[in-house]
Amino acid sequence: MKLLRYLVLLFISCSAFAEPFQNADAAAGQSLVKQHCIRCHAASFGGDGSGIYTREFRKVKNSSALAAQIRNCNTMLGLKWFEDEELNVAKYLNQQYYKFTE
């Protein structure tokens, strides 16, 4: 019984520190960002466009909001990305800029 309790606690603690978008491909996400996002972000925020992710009053506050923002951009720009492509972009942006852990 103690072993079962220990295993349950171990599982809960490990899942609490799981990286969001863990099954996605950050390299594929980076490629999509370079191809579809940087030009517009650079025009709006200058430089390489990363200011949209690093600005003080950024809109995205957690991994769920990041996924929602990417989905919104996909829809508004008519990119026609599949869900796995959205998740790839989310993983890349999270690793590169946001560092969300949940």
C-alpha angles and dihedrals in degrees: 000000000000090000091053091051090048092051092049091050091047091051092049094048093048093049090050089063097041115130115246115244089020095158094050128099113244093190091056089047091052090053091052092048092051092047100043113015115035099070094057094039091050091050090051101039105020129231115046092338095251090120088085089066099039103040117125096242099040117164097224112084104162143013094269091054090048092054090046092050092050090049089050093051090047091053098041094048095041092234093151093213118170119237092259090055090052089051091049090055090046092052092049094048092045093051094043102041120356106044094197113174099193 
